[in-house]
Amino acid sequence: MNAENNFAARLLDAGRLAAIARTCGLKADVSYYVDEALKELWRTRSPEEAKAIAERWVLWDAKGKPWPRMPPLENVVPFNRTGATKISAVNRPRTPLQAIRDWFEKQDEDVRCEIAGMAALLIFEGGNLLDFSSQEWCDHLRRWLSETGLPNHKIIGRALTFRTCFEYFSERRFTEAAWTRSQEAAVKILEDAGLAPNSEAASLAPIAQKMLETLPARKCRWIEVGKSWSKLVDTSLAPRALRVWSASYME
């Protein structure tokens, strides 16, 4: 997660920490925790980067105390007192669903079809979708990821649903070890089929043979999918990233 997401997440936690402090009899308000986050920001980033991040997330009141950009105060002035700048619709950050859609479109066609098939089964609960073509699965998933007018909580709910289902479906494909186990299982089926032509293994032999033929290419492809997915989760789908997005989108 990048420095700005970490900083913004700390600001989002400031109110909760201040409430906890009050229950313990401490006089640490929201501003105190914002100030602590700023100190850490200036210790760990260059002055130019720290100032740019602070401008986007912090406001100072007339006494010079720092607050999150949406504090419950009427006398807050912008950083450097230059006037607050609202985020236009064009410049708003991508929603988590848009991030998933963009990532989905970057995968090759075979991977998209497998992902859409997973969605048809686990997210859309099968039904008539299982009788459709792979392309229809993809189109249905695209519409689900692109629906407009959804409130923030529904966008986050869909993003978390997709993440949970996709990782349940695909996580085992992201490592060399998992593909090695699949290869060993296919080889065992072929060996058993050779010893017993009328066995269950023999009926599975054509599937095992095809799996072995396509395994090297699929392994490379899915390991790369796993890397790109991990990067997407870190930047857009982790709980803190979702909270940061929700707060910034409401400005």
Backbone as JSON, one array per atom type, in Angstrom:
{
  "sequence": "MNAENNFAARLLDAGRLAAIARTCGLKADVSYYVDEALKELWRTRSPEEAKAIAERWVLWDAKGKPWPRMPPLENVVPFNRTGATKISAVNRPRTPLQAIRDWFEKQDEDVRCEIAGMAALLIFEGGNLLDFSSQEWCDHLRRWLSETGLPNHKIIGRALTFRTCFEYFSERRFTEAAWTRSQEAAVKILEDAGLAPNSEAASLAPIAQKMLETLPARKCRWIEVGKSWSKLVDTSLAPRALRVWSASYME",
  "N": [[0.85, -1.18, 0.0], [0.58, 2.26, -0.78], [2.26, 5.32, 0.33], [0.45, 7.45, 0.56], [-2.08, 6.22, 0.79], [-1.7, 4.93, 3.26], [-1.36, 7.13, 4.95], [-3.83, 8.48, 4.63], [-5.52, 6.52, 5.63], [-4.8, 6.54, 8.32], [-5.78, 9.03, 9.03], [-8.49, 8.56, 8.75], [-8.82, 6.85, 10.86], [-8.49, 8.53, 12.98], [-10.68, 9.77, 14.29], [-11.87, 7.57, 15.59], [-9.8, 6.78, 17.32], [-9.59, 9.06, 18.89], [-12.06, 9.0, 20.19], [-11.76, 6.67, 21.72], [-9.68, 7.53, 23.35], [-10.99, 9.49, 24.84], [-12.72, 7.93, 26.38], [-10.91, 6.89, 28.1], [-10.2, 8.98, 29.62], [-8.34, 10.71, 28.56], [-6.94, 13.65, 26.98], [-6.82, 13.78, 24.16], [-7.58, 14.87, 21.1], [-9.16, 14.65, 17.8], [-7.5, 16.17, 16.18], [-5.0, 15.85, 17.38], [-4.24, 13.24, 16.68], [-4.17, 13.49, 13.94], [-2.04, 15.24, 13.72], [0.03, 13.61, 14.67], [0.1, 11.74, 12.61], [0.92, 13.4, 10.55], [3.51, 14.08, 11.4], [4.79, 11.6, 11.18], [4.53, 11.25, 8.45], [6.17, 13.32, 7.45], [8.58, 12.44, 8.45], [9.11, 10.16, 6.95], [8.82, 10.62, 4.22], [9.85, 12.59, 1.35], [10.18, 16.2, 1.63], [8.73, 17.51, -0.42], [6.96, 15.52, -1.39], [5.57, 14.87, 0.96], [4.3, 17.32, 1.54], [2.61, 17.56, -0.69], [0.89, 15.38, -0.32], [-0.26, 16.05, 2.15], [-1.65, 18.38, 1.46], [-3.75, 17.34, 0.03], [-5.22, 15.97, 1.94], [-5.43, 17.23, 4.44], [-6.6, 19.89, 6.53], [-6.15, 23.13, 8.04], [-7.1, 24.77, 11.05], [-8.07, 28.02, 12.37], [-6.38, 28.3, 14.53], [-4.2, 26.92, 13.81], [-4.25, 24.21, 14.07], [-4.21, 20.87, 12.85], [-6.61, 19.09, 10.82], [-8.71, 16.44, 9.53], [-9.8, 16.55, 6.07], [-12.56, 16.78, 6.09], [-13.6, 17.91, 8.58], [-15.68, 18.5, 11.51], [-15.94, 21.37, 11.7], [-16.38, 24.93, 11.48], [-14.58, 26.93, 11.07], [-12.42, 26.22, 9.55], [-9.6, 26.41, 7.43], [-8.11, 26.04, 4.16], [-5.06, 24.17, 3.38], [-2.17, 26.18, 3.43], [-3.92, 28.24, 3.11], [-5.2, 28.74, 0.63], [-7.63, 28.32, -0.47], [-10.2, 25.97, -0.72], [-10.23, 23.09, -2.82], [-12.46, 21.39, -4.67], [-13.05, 18.0, -5.66], [-13.57, 17.25, -8.95], [-16.11, 15.54, -10.91], [-14.88, 14.34, -13.05], [-12.27, 14.0, -12.17], [-12.42, 12.31, -10.04], [-11.39, 9.53, -7.99], [-11.0, 6.2, -9.32], [-13.66, 3.86, -8.89], [-13.73, 0.95, -6.72], [-14.95, -1.14, -8.18], [-14.6, -0.28, -10.81], [-11.85, -0.46, -10.92], [-11.52, -3.24, -10.72], [-12.82, -3.98, -13.07], [-11.15, -2.79, -15.03], [-8.8, -4.24, -14.56], [-9.72, -6.83, -15.16], [-10.22, -6.61, -17.94], [-7.65, -6.5, -18.91], [-6.7, -9.05, -18.87], [-6.02, -12.13, -20.69], [-8.1, -13.69, -23.23], [-8.87, -16.36, -22.59], [-8.45, -16.47, -19.82], [-10.22, -14.47, -18.98], [-12.64, -15.68, -19.66], [-12.66, -17.88, -17.91], [-12.7, -16.57, -15.45], [-15.14, -15.22, -15.65], [-16.83, -17.4, -15.81], [-16.49, -18.43, -13.24], [-17.71, -16.32, -11.84], [-20.33, -16.58, -12.78], [-21.07, -18.94, -11.58], [-20.49, -18.7, -8.77], [-20.99, -16.03, -7.9], [-23.26, -15.05, -9.27], [-24.81, -17.19, -8.86], [-25.3, -19.32, -10.62], [-27.99, -20.59, -12.16], [-29.82, -19.69, -15.09], [-27.61, -18.68, -16.33], [-25.57, -20.56, -16.56], [-26.15, -21.96, -18.81], [-25.43, -20.33, -20.82], [-23.13, -18.88, -23.24], [-19.49, -18.56, -23.01], [-18.8, -15.95, -23.7], [-21.14, -14.57, -23.16], [-21.2, -14.86, -20.41], [-19.0, -13.25, -19.78], [-19.92, -10.73, -20.66], [-22.08, -10.35, -18.94], [-20.77, -10.19, -16.47], [-19.26, -7.88, -16.91], [-21.3, -5.94, -17.07], [-22.26, -6.06, -14.47], [-20.06, -5.14, -13.04], [-19.96, -2.58, -13.98], [-22.24, -1.15, -13.43], [-24.02, 1.83, -12.91], [-24.66, 4.53, -10.55], [-24.7, 3.29, -8.07], [-24.73, 3.23, -4.49], [-22.04, 3.99, -2.18], [-21.68, 1.88, -0.27], [-22.72, -0.33, -1.52], [-21.09, -0.59, -3.73], [-18.66, -1.18, -2.48], [-19.45, -3.55, -1.23], [-19.93, -5.23, -3.47], [-17.35, -5.3, -4.54], [-15.92, -6.6, -2.5], [-17.29, -9.02, -2.49], [-16.64, -10.01, -5.06], [-13.86, -10.22, -4.76], [-13.59, -12.17, -2.68], [-14.85, -14.44, -3.82], [-13.38, -14.78, -6.2], [-10.78, -15.28, -5.23], [-11.25, -17.63, -3.77], [-11.83, -19.3, -5.89], [-9.5, -19.14, -7.5], [-7.05, -18.96, -6.11], [-5.38, -21.17, -5.65], [-4.15, -21.47, -8.06], [-2.1, -19.72, -8.26], [0.49, -20.38, -7.53], [3.62, -22.12, -7.99], [3.85, -24.56, -6.67], [1.21, -25.52, -6.42], [0.54, -26.07, -9.08], [2.38, -28.05, -9.62], [1.39, -30.1, -8.01], [-1.01, -30.58, -9.34], [-0.04, -31.51, -11.77], [1.23, -33.86, -10.97], [-0.98, -35.31, -10.08], [-2.41, -35.65, -12.48], [-0.59, -37.21, -13.96], [-0.59, -39.51, -12.38], [-3.22, -40.42, -12.77], [-3.09, -41.16, -15.47], [-1.2, -43.2, -15.32], [-2.57, -45.07, -13.71], [-4.71, -45.56, -15.38], [-3.47, -46.89, -17.46], [-2.86, -49.3, -16.24], [-5.34, -50.34, -15.62], [-7.63, -50.61, -17.83], [-10.44, -50.45, -17.79], [-11.17, -48.93, -15.68], [-12.17, -46.23, -13.4], [-10.22, -44.33, -13.59], [-9.38, -44.63, -16.19], [-11.49, -43.51, -17.62], [-11.11, -40.89, -17.02], [-8.76, -40.33, -18.19], [-8.47, -39.0, -20.82], [-9.05, -36.32, -20.12], [-7.06, -35.84, -18.24], [-4.8, -36.1, -19.84], [-5.09, -33.97, -21.65], [-4.95, -31.87, -19.86], [-2.3, -32.06, -19.02], [-1.01, -31.39, -21.39], [-1.68, -28.72, -21.76], [-0.85, -27.56, -19.44], [1.78, -26.26, -18.9], [1.62, -23.72, -20.25], [-0.73, -22.65, -19.13], [-0.02, -22.55, -16.45], [2.08, -20.6, -16.38], [0.58, -18.41, -17.26], [-1.42, -18.09, -15.26], [0.06, -17.68, -12.95], [1.12, -15.18, -13.46], [-1.31, -13.8, -13.56], [-1.97, -14.01, -10.87], [0.01, -12.39, -9.71], [-0.63, -9.84, -10.76], [-3.18, -9.58, -9.7], [-2.66, -9.55, -6.94], [-1.33, -7.11, -6.72], [-3.41, -5.39, -7.46], [-5.21, -5.83, -5.34], [-3.71, -4.83, -3.16], [-3.57, -2.1, -3.79], [-6.21, -1.23, -4.28], [-8.29, -2.86, -3.2], [-7.9, -3.81, -0.63], [-8.96, -3.67, 2.85], [-8.28, -1.13, 4.09], [-7.66, 0.41, 1.84], [-10.16, 0.49, 0.62], [-11.61, 1.94, 2.51], [-10.28, 4.38, 2.39], [-10.84, 5.1, -0.28], [-13.67, 5.35, -0.12], [-13.95, 7.53, 1.62], [-12.63, 9.6, 0.21], [-14.18, 9.74, -2.09], [-16.5, 10.84, -1.24], [-16.08, 13.5, -0.97]],
  "CA": [[0.0, 0.0, 0.0], [1.48, 3.4, -0.89], [2.32, 6.22, 1.48], [-0.76, 8.27, 0.66], [-3.15, 5.38, 1.36], [-1.43, 4.73, 4.69], [-1.62, 8.4, 5.64], [-5.27, 8.72, 4.64], [-6.14, 5.55, 6.55], [-4.58, 7.03, 9.69], [-6.72, 10.13, 9.26], [-9.81, 7.97, 8.94], [-8.85, 6.24, 12.2], [-8.27, 9.54, 14.01], [-11.89, 9.94, 15.1], [-12.05, 6.4, 16.46], [-8.78, 6.83, 18.36], [-9.94, 10.15, 19.82], [-13.18, 8.53, 21.02], [-11.19, 5.73, 22.69], [-8.92, 8.33, 24.31], [-11.94, 10.15, 25.75], [-13.24, 6.95, 27.34], [-9.84, 6.64, 29.06], [-9.92, 10.21, 30.34], [-7.23, 11.44, 27.94], [-7.36, 14.85, 26.25], [-6.29, 13.69, 22.79], [-8.68, 15.0, 20.16], [-8.87, 14.2, 16.44], [-6.37, 16.95, 15.69], [-3.77, 15.29, 17.92], [-3.86, 12.07, 15.89], [-3.78, 13.98, 12.61], [-0.7, 15.8, 13.86], [0.95, 12.47, 14.76], [0.22, 11.18, 11.27], [1.73, 14.34, 9.77], [4.9, 13.94, 11.82], [5.29, 10.37, 10.57], [4.62, 11.5, 7.01], [7.35, 14.14, 7.18], [9.79, 11.66, 8.75], [9.32, 9.03, 6.03], [8.76, 11.01, 2.82], [10.54, 13.84, 1.04], [9.33, 17.36, 1.94], [7.81, 17.8, -1.53], [5.89, 14.51, -1.42], [4.77, 15.01, 2.17], [3.45, 18.5, 1.42], [1.57, 17.27, -1.68], [-0.1, 14.48, 0.29], [-0.97, 16.8, 3.18], [-2.57, 19.3, 0.81], [-4.95, 16.61, -0.41], [-5.95, 15.29, 3.01], [-5.46, 17.92, 5.73], [-6.94, 21.31, 6.62], [-5.74, 23.73, 9.3], [-8.05, 25.75, 11.54], [-7.51, 29.35, 12.62], [-5.35, 28.19, 15.55], [-3.08, 26.16, 13.27], [-4.37, 22.78, 14.38], [-4.58, 20.11, 11.64], [-7.81, 18.26, 10.88], [-9.02, 15.81, 8.25], [-10.42, 17.49, 5.13], [-13.99, 16.95, 6.35], [-13.82, 17.99, 10.02], [-16.92, 19.17, 11.91], [-15.62, 22.73, 12.14], [-16.76, 25.95, 10.52], [-13.52, 27.92, 10.88], [-11.27, 25.56, 8.96], [-9.13, 27.0, 6.18], [-7.29, 25.07, 3.43], [-3.61, 24.18, 3.51], [-1.62, 27.43, 2.89], [-5.01, 29.21, 3.01], [-5.35, 29.11, -0.78], [-8.99, 28.02, -0.94], [-10.42, 24.53, -0.91], [-10.49, 22.66, -4.19], [-13.28, 20.19, -4.69], [-12.73, 17.05, -6.71], [-14.62, 17.19, -9.98], [-16.52, 14.18, -11.26], [-13.91, 13.79, -13.99], [-11.04, 13.66, -11.48], [-12.64, 11.43, -8.9], [-10.67, 8.26, -8.12], [-11.79, 5.06, -9.81], [-14.3, 3.05, -7.87], [-13.16, -0.4, -6.67], [-15.49, -1.95, -9.27], [-13.91, 0.14, -12.03], [-10.5, -1.02, -10.85], [-11.64, -4.65, -11.06], [-13.16, -4.07, -14.5], [-9.94, -2.49, -15.8], [-7.9, -5.4, -14.41], [-10.34, -7.94, -15.89], [-10.05, -6.42, -19.38], [-6.24, -6.68, -19.26], [-6.37, -10.48, -18.94], [-6.28, -12.67, -22.03], [-9.48, -14.14, -23.41], [-9.12, -17.61, -21.85], [-8.55, -16.14, -18.39], [-11.5, -13.75, -18.78], [-13.75, -16.65, -19.7], [-12.64, -18.67, -16.68], [-13.14, -15.69, -14.36], [-16.58, -14.98, -15.82], [-17.5, -18.65, -15.44], [-16.51, -18.45, -11.78], [-18.73, -15.38, -11.39], [-21.64, -17.15, -13.09], [-21.37, -20.02, -10.63], [-20.39, -18.34, -7.37], [-21.56, -14.71, -7.59], [-24.62, -14.98, -9.82], [-25.47, -18.42, -8.39], [-25.69, -20.25, -11.69], [-29.26, -20.34, -12.84], [-29.78, -19.79, -16.55], [-26.31, -18.26, -16.85], [-24.72, -21.7, -16.87], [-26.49, -22.42, -20.15], [-24.99, -19.33, -21.78], [-21.76, -19.03, -23.73], [-18.48, -17.86, -22.22], [-18.87, -14.53, -24.0], [-22.29, -14.02, -22.43], [-20.76, -14.74, -19.02], [-18.14, -12.06, -19.7], [-20.75, -9.53, -20.81], [-22.87, -10.2, -17.71], [-19.86, -9.72, -15.43], [-18.94, -6.48, -17.23], [-22.44, -5.1, -16.68], [-22.32, -6.07, -13.01], [-18.97, -4.3, -12.56], [-20.07, -1.23, -14.54], [-23.53, -0.53, -13.12], [-23.86, 3.18, -12.38], [-25.63, 4.99, -9.56], [-24.69, 2.5, -6.84], [-24.15, 3.91, -3.33], [-20.71, 3.49, -1.82], [-21.66, 0.61, 0.45], [-22.98, -1.42, -2.47], [-19.87, -0.75, -4.53], [-17.69, -1.9, -1.65], [-19.97, -4.91, -1.06], [-19.67, -6.0, -4.68], [-15.91, -5.49, -4.66], [-15.52, -7.64, -1.55], [-17.86, -10.29, -2.97], [-15.81, -10.49, -6.17], [-12.54, -10.63, -4.25], [-13.72, -13.42, -1.95], [-15.17, -15.53, -4.74], [-12.27, -14.99, -7.13], [-9.67, -15.91, -4.53], [-11.66, -19.0, -3.51], [-11.77, -20.01, -7.16], [-8.24, -19.07, -8.23], [-5.83, -18.81, -5.32], [-4.51, -22.33, -5.81], [-3.48, -21.39, -9.35], [-1.13, -18.64, -8.24], [1.8, -20.82, -7.07], [4.27, -23.25, -8.67], [3.59, -25.8, -5.93], [-0.13, -26.01, -6.74], [0.58, -26.64, -10.43], [3.14, -29.31, -9.52], [0.47, -31.11, -7.48], [-1.95, -30.91, -10.41], [0.68, -32.32, -12.74], [1.43, -35.2, -10.38], [-2.29, -35.99, -10.06], [-2.73, -36.06, -13.85], [0.3, -38.33, -14.3], [-1.07, -40.7, -11.64], [-4.42, -40.9, -13.45], [-2.67, -41.85, -16.69], [-0.56, -44.46, -14.92], [-3.62, -45.99, -13.27], [-5.51, -45.92, -16.55], [-2.71, -47.89, -18.21], [-2.91, -50.58, -15.52], [-6.73, -50.83, -15.56], [-8.33, -49.92, -18.93], [-11.87, -50.29, -17.56], [-11.34, -48.25, -14.39], [-12.59, -44.82, -13.42], [-9.07, -43.56, -14.05], [-9.35, -44.69, -17.66], [-12.48, -42.55, -18.14], [-10.58, -39.55, -16.8], [-7.47, -40.2, -18.86], [-8.41, -37.94, -21.84], [-9.01, -35.01, -19.46], [-5.74, -35.7, -17.64], [-3.84, -35.9, -20.92], [-5.24, -32.6, -22.16], [-4.47, -30.98, -18.82], [-0.84, -32.08, -19.06], [-0.57, -30.7, -22.6], [-1.9, -27.26, -21.63], [-0.43, -27.1, -18.12], [2.87, -25.27, -18.84], [1.16, -22.39, -20.65], [-1.71, -22.17, -18.15], [0.71, -22.24, -15.22], [2.72, -19.29, -16.55], [-0.45, -17.38, -17.39], [-2.12, -17.86, -14.0], [0.99, -17.11, -11.97], [1.13, -13.75, -13.76], [-2.6, -13.29, -13.1], [-1.87, -13.89, -9.42], [0.83, -11.22, -9.38], [-1.38, -8.61, -11.05], [-4.28, -9.53, -8.74], [-2.11, -9.14, -5.65], [-1.07, -5.68, -6.82], [-4.72, -4.72, -7.44], [-5.75, -5.89, -3.97], [-2.95, -3.92, -2.3], [-3.81, -0.69, -4.11], [-7.61, -0.84, -4.44], [-9.31, -3.74, -2.63], [-7.67, -4.11, 0.78], [-9.91, -2.89, 3.66], [-7.89, 0.28, 4.26], [-7.8, 1.09, 0.55], [-11.59, 0.72, 0.4], [-12.03, 3.04, 3.39], [-9.72, 5.61, 1.82], [-11.64, 5.44, -1.46], [-15.0, 5.79, 0.28], [-13.85, 8.87, 2.18], [-12.27, 10.58, -0.82], [-15.25, 9.83, -3.08], [-17.6, 11.6, -0.67], [-15.75, 14.92, -0.85]],
  "C": [[0.89, 1.24, 0.0], [1.34, 4.34, 0.29], [1.05, 7.03, 1.65], [-1.92, 7.47, 1.24], [-2.95, 5.17, 2.85], [-1.76, 5.99, 5.49], [-3.12, 8.66, 5.74], [-5.99, 7.77, 5.6], [-5.96, 5.99, 8.0], [-5.51, 8.18, 10.01], [-8.12, 9.61, 9.5], [-9.95, 7.34, 10.33], [-8.78, 7.28, 13.32], [-9.49, 9.73, 14.91], [-12.11, 8.8, 16.06], [-11.05, 6.44, 17.62], [-9.09, 7.93, 19.38], [-11.08, 9.72, 20.74], [-12.69, 7.56, 22.09], [-10.43, 6.5, 23.77], [-9.85, 8.99, 25.33], [-12.48, 9.18, 26.78], [-12.19, 6.62, 28.41], [-9.45, 7.89, 29.84], [-8.77, 11.02, 29.77], [-7.77, 12.62, 27.14], [-6.75, 14.87, 24.85], [-7.46, 13.74, 21.82], [-8.25, 14.51, 18.77], [-7.63, 14.89, 15.9], [-5.03, 16.38, 16.16], [-3.3, 14.12, 17.05], [-3.53, 12.44, 14.45], [-2.36, 14.52, 12.65], [0.34, 14.68, 13.95], [1.17, 11.84, 13.39], [1.08, 12.08, 10.38], [3.22, 14.22, 10.12], [5.52, 12.7, 11.18], [5.47, 10.55, 9.07], [5.89, 12.28, 6.68], [8.65, 13.41, 7.51], [10.13, 10.67, 7.64], [9.31, 9.41, 4.56], [9.57, 12.28, 2.59], [9.62, 15.02, 1.36], [8.31, 17.65, 0.84], [6.64, 16.82, -1.55], [4.99, 14.65, -0.2], [3.81, 16.19, 2.06], [2.31, 18.24, 0.44], [0.48, 16.38, -1.1], [-0.93, 15.24, 1.32], [-1.98, 17.76, 2.56], [-3.87, 18.61, 0.41], [-5.81, 16.12, 0.75], [-6.14, 16.08, 4.29], [-5.86, 19.38, 5.54], [-6.48, 21.82, 7.98], [-6.79, 24.75, 9.75], [-7.32, 27.07, 11.87], [-6.41, 29.32, 13.69], [-4.14, 27.39, 15.08], [-3.12, 24.68, 13.56], [-4.82, 22.02, 13.12], [-5.79, 19.22, 11.87], [-7.97, 17.53, 9.54], [-9.77, 16.79, 7.36], [-11.91, 17.7, 5.38], [-14.25, 17.01, 7.85], [-15.13, 18.72, 10.34], [-16.65, 20.56, 12.46], [-16.0, 23.73, 11.07], [-15.62, 26.92, 10.21], [-12.26, 27.3, 10.29], [-10.9, 26.24, 7.65], [-8.23, 25.98, 5.49], [-5.81, 25.21, 3.73], [-3.06, 25.41, 2.78], [-2.69, 28.49, 2.65], [-5.23, 29.69, 1.57], [-6.74, 28.85, -1.31], [-9.13, 26.55, -1.23], [-10.74, 24.23, -2.35], [-11.28, 21.36, -4.14], [-12.88, 19.3, -5.86], [-13.87, 17.01, -7.7], [-14.95, 15.76, -10.28], [-15.5, 13.53, -12.18], [-12.67, 13.29, -13.26], [-11.23, 12.77, -10.27], [-11.86, 10.13, -9.1], [-11.59, 7.17, -8.66], [-12.47, 4.36, -8.65], [-13.61, 1.69, -7.83], [-13.68, -1.29, -7.8], [-14.85, -1.57, -10.6], [-12.5, -0.42, -12.07], [-10.51, -2.51, -11.22], [-11.93, -4.82, -12.55], [-11.93, -3.82, -15.37], [-8.96, -3.66, -15.74], [-8.42, -6.59, -15.22], [-10.08, -7.81, -17.39], [-8.6, -6.6, -19.83], [-5.84, -8.16, -19.35], [-6.65, -11.01, -20.35], [-7.65, -13.35, -22.06], [-9.79, -15.4, -22.6], [-9.29, -17.33, -20.37], [-9.86, -15.41, -18.12], [-12.67, -14.72, -18.76], [-13.81, -17.49, -18.43], [-13.13, -17.83, -15.5], [-14.64, -15.46, -14.44], [-17.38, -16.23, -15.49], [-17.56, -18.81, -13.93], [-17.61, -17.54, -11.25], [-20.13, -15.93, -11.63], [-22.04, -18.18, -12.04], [-21.45, -19.53, -9.19], [-21.03, -17.01, -7.0], [-23.01, -14.62, -8.05], [-25.41, -16.26, -9.59], [-26.04, -19.26, -9.53], [-26.96, -19.85, -12.38], [-29.11, -20.5, -14.34], [-28.42, -19.41, -17.12], [-25.44, -19.44, -17.25], [-25.03, -22.3, -18.23], [-26.0, -21.47, -21.23], [-23.58, -19.64, -22.24], [-20.79, -18.27, -22.83], [-18.53, -16.35, -22.47], [-20.03, -13.87, -23.28], [-21.97, -13.92, -20.94], [-19.94, -13.47, -18.84], [-18.96, -10.78, -19.76], [-21.56, -9.27, -19.54], [-21.99, -9.67, -16.58], [-19.49, -8.25, -15.67], [-20.07, -5.55, -16.79], [-22.53, -4.97, -15.16], [-21.24, -5.16, -12.41], [-19.14, -2.84, -12.96], [-21.37, -0.52, -14.21], [-23.32, 0.83, -12.45], [-24.91, 3.48, -11.32], [-25.65, 4.2, -8.27], [-24.14, 3.33, -5.68], [-22.82, 3.26, -2.94], [-20.73, 2.11, -1.18], [-21.95, -0.57, -0.48], [-21.78, -1.67, -3.37], [-18.84, -1.55, -3.74], [-18.14, -3.35, -1.43], [-19.7, -5.78, -2.28], [-18.18, -6.29, -4.85], [-15.42, -6.6, -3.73], [-16.07, -9.0, -1.95], [-17.0, -10.86, -4.1], [-14.47, -10.98, -5.65], [-12.62, -11.99, -3.56], [-13.93, -14.6, -2.9], [-14.01, -15.83, -5.69], [-11.11, -15.69, -6.44], [-10.0, -17.35, -4.13], [-11.47, -19.86, -4.75], [-10.34, -20.16, -7.68], [-6.97, -19.13, -7.41], [-4.86, -19.97, -5.51], [-3.76, -22.32, -7.13], [-2.33, -20.39, -9.37], [0.28, -19.09, -7.86], [2.31, -22.01, -7.89], [3.89, -24.56, -8.0], [2.23, -26.38, -6.28], [-0.16, -26.65, -8.12], [1.36, -27.95, -10.44], [2.23, -30.42, -9.0], [-0.54, -31.53, -8.55], [-1.29, -31.8, -11.45], [0.86, -33.75, -12.22], [0.12, -35.98, -10.36], [-2.66, -36.47, -11.45], [-1.88, -37.24, -14.29], [-0.16, -39.61, -13.62], [-2.32, -41.28, -12.31], [-4.03, -41.67, -14.71], [-2.0, -43.18, -16.38], [-1.6, -45.49, -14.5], [-4.47, -46.46, -14.44], [-4.8, -46.98, -17.38], [-2.75, -49.26, -17.56], [-4.31, -51.2, -15.52], [-7.57, -50.09, -16.58], [-9.82, -49.67, -18.68], [-12.18, -49.54, -16.25], [-11.85, -46.83, -14.55], [-11.46, -43.94, -13.92], [-9.01, -43.53, -15.57], [-10.34, -43.69, -18.26], [-12.01, -41.12, -17.99], [-9.29, -39.29, -17.57], [-7.44, -39.12, -19.94], [-8.32, -36.53, -21.23], [-7.63, -34.77, -18.87], [-4.68, -35.43, -18.71], [-3.89, -34.47, -21.46], [-4.71, -31.59, -21.13], [-2.94, -30.91, -18.82], [-0.3, -31.3, -20.26], [-0.66, -29.18, -22.46], [-1.32, -26.69, -20.35], [0.7, -26.08, -18.14], [2.4, -23.85, -19.19], [0.19, -21.82, -19.63], [-1.02, -21.79, -16.84], [1.35, -20.86, -15.32], [1.69, -18.17, -16.55], [-1.06, -17.06, -16.03], [-1.2, -17.34, -12.9], [1.11, -15.61, -12.2], [-0.19, -13.09, -13.35], [-2.56, -13.06, -11.59], [-1.07, -12.67, -8.99], [0.05, -9.92, -9.61], [-2.55, -8.46, -10.09], [-3.8, -9.05, -7.38], [-1.84, -7.64, -5.64], [-2.38, -4.89, -6.77], [-5.3, -4.7, -6.04], [-5.04, -4.88, -3.08], [-3.33, -2.46, -2.54], [-5.28, -0.29, -4.06], [-8.63, -1.65, -3.64], [-9.06, -4.15, -1.18], [-8.61, -3.24, 1.63], [-9.54, -1.43, 3.82], [-8.03, 1.05, 2.96], [-9.26, 1.39, 0.25], [-12.1, 1.87, 1.28], [-11.52, 4.38, 2.86], [-10.53, 6.05, 0.61], [-13.0, 6.0, -1.06], [-14.97, 7.21, 0.82], [-13.56, 9.9, 1.11], [-13.39, 10.77, -1.82], [-16.42, 10.67, -2.57], [-17.3, 13.1, -0.58], [-16.59, 15.75, -1.82]]
}
